[in-house]
Amino acid sequence: MWMRRLFVVALAGLLSACATIPPEAPAPDAVPTAQTGNLISDGIPPASDTLRDSLRRYQNTRAAQFVAWLPDDSGVLVSIRFGEVPQLAKVSQLEGMRTQLTFFDEPVVSATISPNPEVNGAIFAKDRGGDEYFQLHFLNLADGSTRMLTDGKSRNEGAVFAADGERFAYASTRRSGRDFDIWIGNVSGSDPHQMVLQQGGSWYPLDFSPDGQSLLVQERISALDMRIHRLDLASGKLERVIVGRGISADRLARYEPDGRHLLVLTDALDEFTGLVRIDLSTNVVTPMLNRQPWDIEEFDISKDGDKLAVLRNVDGSSKITVHRRSKQFDEDASIALENGVVTAFGFNAASTEIGFSVSGPQIPGDVFSRRLASGLLSRWTRGETGGIEAESFVMPSLFRFGANDKDPNMMNLPRQIPAHIYKPIGAGPFPVLIIIHGGPESQARPSFNEFIQFLVRERGVAVIVPNVRGSTGYGKAYLGLDDGEKREDSVADIGALIGWIHTREDLDKSRIAVYGGSYGGYMVLASMTHYSDLLRAGISIVGISNFVTFLKNTNPYRVDQRRPEYGDERDPKMLEFLTRISPLTQAEKIKRPLLVIQGANDPRVPRSEAEQILKAVRDNGQTAWYLLALDEGHGFKKKSNRDRMAEVVVQFLDAYVLTPAP
């Protein structure tokens, strides 16, 4: 317990019916389409210098994220933004200089370090212009040189190293452009890459056996159906690892150092994802650790095989616990955050220390480590807050509101929907922005968000971030509550939240707007078709406007994984349903101003989804702004584009939401 207090101190506080509202304020004068660099603004007035100045400090916060320990434990590899996009850097002493290692115009999105100090390198991925056709590259940590490892055309991801640190496996669409097969290569480039698994569908490597002769692979069918298999690399024999009866999401699997046992993250035995141990000689499945009503998201095994670290998602915040084999896996240490998220973690090579990165409302993102013997907490980076005192950032409050249906597992009381609220100082009533996460198999969590902080502190907006049904983190039943024909039940959760806002004296029911990206963008558009009279405006970022055209035009490698979630449009009954509920076919119900933001190279939700809803809303005589980035994909990654997007969103809110009701 005292170790937890030490950590918290060290982080210094990181750690239905409703009345119709009046029409929106008059729109600004129409402005012509304009292009600045790679950004096209359609119907958007220029931003003022005053607005840019007020945003600047928030836009210059900068986070660091833990990637891995350097091979010889001489420091840590981190991801941090240099200029426009995140790149890799190393830090060799506590709060020391960050030495940049990659220098690209595109973001480096992931990296895996070789376990062999003699190889002294890492594999990283990057795409071009947000197209998500990721190419794997090798970074030589000795001289900083890089070289591409993949074909330059297909999508490649999920690299894992064998114990020798030279061979690696990865998933690639190289064969068909649609299916993810598994390939093996060598970082030296001396041998051509070999496809070792071709099954059709989506397959990803997880872990080599200690002797390098077999590979654990995952078959992903949907968010609720993921299967683990063992692949014999010599014979090509594929054998499923049975964890439990029925369908389950077997999310992660690793060999233990003896090669005779597996550790698997699965929800096969419970409502939540837990850890099990499987004896490969008997196939006996043994639950590990104490079962808790929260998901274990990730785990790591120390190189000496004695220590096991697990990362739990506890109502959105994070908790790490360390267990020791020599103590029958009893808990040996813990690191718990009251309001914050561990974004990555891992043991060092010496098995003496665990490194991790934290993001929370009062910490933009920093890398820490903890010595396992003494409990000493160390800080490797100190994130930048744009000159704003970190402790002045607003902390959220977690609450739950009642949905419009009953929960049979809770005595048929109203189903409870979790949410965080960020409130300005004062009594209010405050205008409200509801931010809806994407996914939908995702979760809004209390990590750092500079834009939320700006709105709360500088514009006096109360920001509510709900986890509507279909979100992860609350059990597999909750995750499946929006699948297929239950899709609009999640939209009804936003209606219930609006109703909750109407009961609050500190919130202004006449000034409510919705904001979301990807699936959250669909939720914005759907909310505006259902609740236009109760909203002032909506902001849809790379949002789905028509499920049928989305499934037709999204990248082929994504379709089979999306159909179990949204429904199979090839079924006439489902086609009719998806057509009927799509915002595009109900666009005449959108009576409030709409801001649409899109990346031209988006492979997930193509540009056509944005432009067809934009046209429909404008054809109906309603106000719609449009911001298009020619060098972005599914969301804006480059700093200058993100800065402009924030300006536009604030302009839009200033014009249509923050003005007093007439």
URMO-V425653 format. One record per backbone hydrogen bond with DSSP energy under -1.0 kcal/mol. CO is the residue of the C=O (numbers start at 1). NH is the residue of the N-H. If there is no record, write none. Layout:
# URMO-V425653
co=CO nh=NH
co=CO nh=NH
This chain:
# URMO-V425653
co=1 nh=5
co=2 nh=6
co=3 nh=7
co=4 nh=8
co=5 nh=9
co=6 nh=10
co=7 nh=11
co=8 nh=13
co=9 nh=12
co=34 nh=41
co=36 nh=39
co=38 nh=630
co=39 nh=36
co=40 nh=628
co=41 nh=34
co=42 nh=626
co=48 nh=52
co=49 nh=53
co=50 nh=54
co=51 nh=55
co=52 nh=56
co=55 nh=59
co=58 nh=61
co=62 nh=384
co=65 nh=79
co=68 nh=77
co=70 nh=73
co=75 nh=70
co=76 nh=91
co=77 nh=67
co=77 nh=68
co=78 nh=89
co=79 nh=65
co=80 nh=87
co=82 nh=85
co=84 nh=639
co=85 nh=82
co=86 nh=108
co=87 nh=80
co=88 nh=101
co=88 nh=102
co=89 nh=78
co=90 nh=99
co=91 nh=76
co=93 nh=96
co=99 nh=90
co=110 nh=125
co=112 nh=123
co=116 nh=120
co=120 nh=141
co=121 nh=114
co=122 nh=139
co=123 nh=112
co=124 nh=137
co=125 nh=109
co=126 nh=135
co=128 nh=131
co=132 nh=134
co=134 nh=156
co=135 nh=126
co=136 nh=149
co=136 nh=150
co=137 nh=124
co=138 nh=147
co=139 nh=122
co=140 nh=144
co=145 nh=140
co=147 nh=138
co=155 nh=173
co=157 nh=171
co=160 nh=169
co=162 nh=165
co=166 nh=187
co=167 nh=162
co=168 nh=185
co=169 nh=160
co=170 nh=183
co=171 nh=157
co=172 nh=181
co=173 nh=177
co=180 nh=203
co=181 nh=172
co=182 nh=196
co=182 nh=197
co=183 nh=170
co=184 nh=194
co=185 nh=168
co=186 nh=189
co=194 nh=184
co=197 nh=182
co=201 nh=180
co=202 nh=220
co=204 nh=218
co=207 nh=216
co=209 nh=212
co=213 nh=233
co=214 nh=209
co=215 nh=231
co=216 nh=206
co=216 nh=207
co=217 nh=229
co=218 nh=204
co=219 nh=227
co=225 nh=221
co=225 nh=222
co=226 nh=250
co=227 nh=219
co=228 nh=241
co=229 nh=217
co=230 nh=239
co=231 nh=215
co=232 nh=236
co=237 nh=232
co=239 nh=230
co=248 nh=226
co=249 nh=251
co=252 nh=265
co=254 nh=263
co=256 nh=259
co=260 nh=280
co=261 nh=256
co=262 nh=278
co=263 nh=254
co=264 nh=276
co=265 nh=251
co=266 nh=274
co=271 nh=476
co=273 nh=296
co=274 nh=266
co=275 nh=288
co=276 nh=264
co=277 nh=286
co=278 nh=262
co=279 nh=283
co=284 nh=279
co=286 nh=277
co=292 nh=294
co=295 nh=313
co=298 nh=311
co=300 nh=309
co=302 nh=305
co=306 nh=325
co=307 nh=302
co=308 nh=323
co=309 nh=300
co=310 nh=321
co=311 nh=297
co=311 nh=298
co=312 nh=319
co=314 nh=317
co=317 nh=314
co=318 nh=337
co=319 nh=312
co=320 nh=335
co=321 nh=310
co=322 nh=332
co=322 nh=333
co=323 nh=308
co=324 nh=327
co=324 nh=329
co=325 nh=328
co=327 nh=330
co=330 nh=324
co=333 nh=322
co=335 nh=320
co=340 nh=318
co=341 nh=359
co=344 nh=357
co=346 nh=355
co=348 nh=351
co=352 nh=372
co=353 nh=348
co=354 nh=370
co=355 nh=346
co=356 nh=368
co=357 nh=343
co=358 nh=366
co=359 nh=341
co=360 nh=363
co=363 nh=360
co=365 nh=64
co=366 nh=358
co=367 nh=380
co=367 nh=381
co=368 nh=356
co=369 nh=378
co=370 nh=354
co=371 nh=375
co=376 nh=371
co=378 nh=369
co=384 nh=62
co=385 nh=388
co=389 nh=392
co=390 nh=393
co=397 nh=421
co=399 nh=419
co=401 nh=417
co=405 nh=415
co=407 nh=410
co=407 nh=412
co=410 nh=413
co=413 nh=407
co=415 nh=403
co=417 nh=401
co=418 nh=467
co=419 nh=399
co=420 nh=465
co=421 nh=397
co=422 nh=463
co=430 nh=508
co=431 nh=462
co=432 nh=513
co=433 nh=464
co=434 nh=515
co=440 nh=442
co=442 nh=472
co=445 nh=447
co=449 nh=453
co=450 nh=454
co=451 nh=455
co=452 nh=456
co=453 nh=457
co=454 nh=458
co=455 nh=461
co=462 nh=433
co=463 nh=422
co=464 nh=435
co=465 nh=420
co=468 nh=471
co=475 nh=479
co=476 nh=480
co=478 nh=470
co=478 nh=481
co=480 nh=483
co=483 nh=486
co=484 nh=487
co=486 nh=489
co=487 nh=490
co=488 nh=492
co=491 nh=495
co=492 nh=496
co=493 nh=497
co=494 nh=498
co=495 nh=499
co=496 nh=500
co=497 nh=501
co=498 nh=502
co=500 nh=503
co=501 nh=504
co=506 nh=430
co=508 nh=511
co=511 nh=432
co=512 nh=536
co=513 nh=434
co=514 nh=539
co=515 nh=436
co=516 nh=541
co=517 nh=520
co=518 nh=522
co=519 nh=523
co=520 nh=524
co=521 nh=525
co=522 nh=526
co=523 nh=527
co=524 nh=528
co=525 nh=529
co=526 nh=530
co=527 nh=531
co=531 nh=534
co=532 nh=535
co=533 nh=21
co=537 nh=514
co=538 nh=595
co=539 nh=516
co=540 nh=597
co=541 nh=518
co=545 nh=584
co=546 nh=550
co=547 nh=551
co=548 nh=552
co=549 nh=553
co=550 nh=554
co=555 nh=558
co=558 nh=562
co=559 nh=563
co=562 nh=566
co=563 nh=567
co=565 nh=484
co=568 nh=571
co=571 nh=575
co=572 nh=576
co=573 nh=577
co=574 nh=578
co=575 nh=579
co=576 nh=580
co=577 nh=581
co=578 nh=582
co=583 nh=586
co=584 nh=587
co=586 nh=589
co=587 nh=590
co=593 nh=538
co=594 nh=625
co=595 nh=540
co=596 nh=627
co=597 nh=542
co=598 nh=629
co=599 nh=602
co=603 nh=555
co=606 nh=609
co=607 nh=611
co=608 nh=612
co=609 nh=613
co=610 nh=614
co=611 nh=615
co=612 nh=616
co=613 nh=617
co=614 nh=618
co=615 nh=619
co=616 nh=620
co=617 nh=622
co=618 nh=621
co=623 nh=594
co=625 nh=596
co=626 nh=42
co=627 nh=598
co=628 nh=40
co=629 nh=600
co=632 nh=601
co=633 nh=635
co=638 nh=642
co=639 nh=643
co=640 nh=644
co=641 nh=645
co=642 nh=646
co=643 nh=647
co=644 nh=648
co=645 nh=649
co=646 nh=650
co=647 nh=651
co=648 nh=652
co=649 nh=653
co=650 nh=654
co=651 nh=655
co=652 nh=656
co=653 nh=657
co=653 nh=658
